[in-house]
Amino acid sequence: MKKNLFLLLILCFLFFSCGENESPGTGITWNKIGLDGKVIHKLSVHNNFLYAASDDGLYRKNLSSQSAFELIGLSNQNVEAIIVFSDNEIMASVIDRSNIENSNIQQTKDGGVTWEMMPAYFGGERKEPAFDLIKHPDNPDILFGAGYLVVAKSEDRGQTWSPVWGFWEGFASGTSVVAINPSNTNEVWAGGQGGIENGYLVRTKDENNWDEWYDLVPNPSVAKKIVFDRQNPQSIYVGWEGGLLRTQNGGQSWSTLIDRVEDSKFFFGIAISNENPDLVFAGGWLKKFELPQPFILYFSKDKGNTWTEKKYAAESFGGIYDMEIVSTPSAEHVFAGLYRGGVYEIIFDRSGL
């Protein structure tokens, strides 16, 4: 009897000392930190806060405490893109998929207490949705936004917009991502899907001349995520429907790192360690919407040449919609925003990597 009791105590100690969802000896902890059941379109880390743009408003969580996510505005609205200028000033793109004319860009300057629409809408003669928004790393008054078949620029913090690639009211599913190379801030990349489900990627170094790629992945496809290797400004990772690609020479040639054309997996999530640029994380979503799907995270220790796949079986809605990373000397904290699965923090103990 005493022997069985002692064994039970040992098992309980192992279970509770491993973190919320860690298997002993793996060095990986999977923690759901909130927003279960919501679609998480975008994650952003700023000043130790994690922001989550969802299909039910904008949320914020203090990463230095055990506090839950707090709603900071736009309840019952579908928020798909955000720019966090400061803890008080935030811009959000609200997209009404049932009636695009109701889409708008809103801002708060008091941390979400009050919100107001921007004075000029995003678009030409007609309004169109801003599928992505970013600010220039050197000048926060310069913004870029992605519409249907357009990349637009604002030089007055979102008061007005002008196309720098494409044109307003273009025939396309949408330009879903726009990004600036942090090592060369004149270099703007964008990608999305055209009107016949044709995936595309574009890049400029001067906003006048653009390079365009239309056949990097078999169609139908769409470019969904662009991430830069800070160690090598010519190395860029692009997540597509059907695969994860990388160039190491600024787009002169491309290699497929993960091929998922057969099941059309969308690679929404890519993150590179801030401590070790050889360490890359990736994840995606299968186009199942209301149906469950596995929660799978890929990681590579050699810049994507080889990959290890980790699956967390306890989550039914495991499709990854976005990803952020916080690197510390002891661990990698990968934040995954899921489609109907909320937000997870996956902690990789550095000693086990």
Sequence and secondary structure as in RCSB ss.txt:
>XXXX:A:sequence
MKKNLFLLLILCFLFFSCGENESPGTGITWNKIGLDGKVIHKLSVHNNFLYAASDDGLYRKNLSSQSAFELIGLS
NQNVEAIIVFSDNEIMASVIDRSNIENSNIQQTKDGGVTWEMMPAYFGGERKEPAFDLIKHPDNPDILFGAGYLV
VAKSEDRGQTWSPVWGFWEGFASGTSVVAINPSNTNEVWAGGQGGIENGYLVRTKDENNWDEWYDLVPNPSVAKK
IVFDRQNPQSIYVGWEGGLLRTQNGGQSWSTLIDRVEDSKFFFGIAISNENPDLVFAGGWLKKFELPQPFILYFS
KDKGNTWTEKKYAAESFGGIYDMEIVSTPSAEHVFAGLYRGGVYEIIFDRSGL
>XXXX:A:secstr
 HHHHHHHHHHHHHHHHS TTB TTS EEEEEEE TTSBEEEEEEETTEEEEEETTEEEEEETTSS   EEEE T
TS EEEEEESSSS EEEEE  TT GGG EEEEESSTTSS EE SS SBSSSB    EEEE SS TT EEEE SSE
EEEESSTTS  EEEEE TT SEEEEEEEEE TTSTT EEEEEEETTS EEEEEESSSSSEEEES SS SS  EEE
EEE TT TT EEEEEBTEEEEESSTTSS EEEEE TTTT EEEEEEE SS TT EEEEEE S TTS B EEEEEE
SSTTSS EEEEETT SB  EEEEEEEE SSEEEEEEEEBSS EEEEEEEGGG 
